[in-house]
Amino acid sequence: MKRELIQKNEVLKLTFEFSVLIIQYCEQLESLRKYDLARQLFKSGTSIGANAKEAQNAESKADFIHKFKIAAKEADETEYWLMLCAEFKHLPETETLFNKLDSINKIITKIIASSKNSKSSNVVIS
């Protein structure tokens, strides 16, 4: 089962769980009629995991690194949208999402750095 593969890979597990939380948060934003904000956050927040998943089938080490760099950019964009949400007291709390995103950022940064420093062409995925 594909879900089992995600559970065995820490970055995929964390980004999948984060995507679920983002979807739930965006549903709350939509119930408050914050459609544009919800759409932007939804796109960037779920794209982090999509790019990490896509990296698992990279064609080369450079492609693998590139996919994770895109995931890092999407994480930065997600942080921006969450910062905006945090500014408005009438919107749902964002602390949990910020904490999860921080953990994801640390792992992605480590994956990119270790992949760049790796001398072999084999890519360690997890």
Buried (B, 14 or more C-beta within 10 A) or exposed (E): EEEEEBEEBBBBBBBBBBBEBBBEBBEBBBEEEBEEBBBBBBBBBBBBBBBBBBBBEBEEBEBBBBBBBBBBBBBEBBBEBBEBBBEEEEBBEBEEBBEBBEEBBEBBEEBBEEBEEEEEEEBEBE
